[in-house]
Amino acid sequence: MIKLKIKPLSVNEAYQGRRFRTPKHDIFKTAIKYLLPDHLKIPEPPFTLELEFGFSSKASDLDNVLKLTIDSLQDKYCFNDKLIRRLIVNSEYVEKGKEYISFKIEHLEK
C-alpha cells in the first residue's frame, strides 16, 4: 500500500452547502496531487481499491472521506471511478499530527 502523510478531508469540510468548494478543499487537492507518486502503474479495469485512513478524532466519519480521496486518485491517475467494483475500507485512530491515507489499486479478479 502507498501511504500519504496527509489528514483525510471530509466532504463536510470540503464543500459549503451543496456546490461551493471551501479553501480546505483546494488546499487538500493540491497537496494530495503532489504527495501521490507520479509513476504508478494502474492495472486493467475493473478495479479493487483498498483504502485505509488514520484519524486522530474518534468523531471522524469514515464514509465522509471517501469521495474526495477517490476523486483525487481518479484525477491524478486518469481512470474512471465507475470502474471500481470492489472497495475495501479500513480506519484506525492515531495521534494528532500522524493522520494518513493509504491506498492500493489492483485488478479485480473474478
C-alpha positions, 0 to 999 in steps of 0.5 A: 500500500502507498501511504500519504502523510496527509489528514483525510478531508471530509466532504463536510469540510470540503464543500459549503452547502451543496456546490461551493468548494471551501479553501480546505478543499483546494488546499487538500487537492493540491497537496494530495496531487503532489504527495501521490507518486507520479509513476504508478502503474494502474492495472486493467479495469475493473478495479479493487481499491483498498483504502485505509485512513488514520484519524486522530478524532474518534468523531471522524466519519469514515464514509465522509472521506471517501469521495474526495480521496477517490476523486483525487486518485481518479484525477491524478491517475486518469481512470474512471471511478465507475470502474471500481467494483470492489472497495475495501475500507479500513480506519484506525485512530492515531495521534494528532499530527500522524493522520494518513491515507493509504491506498492500493489499486489492483485488478479485480479478479473474478 
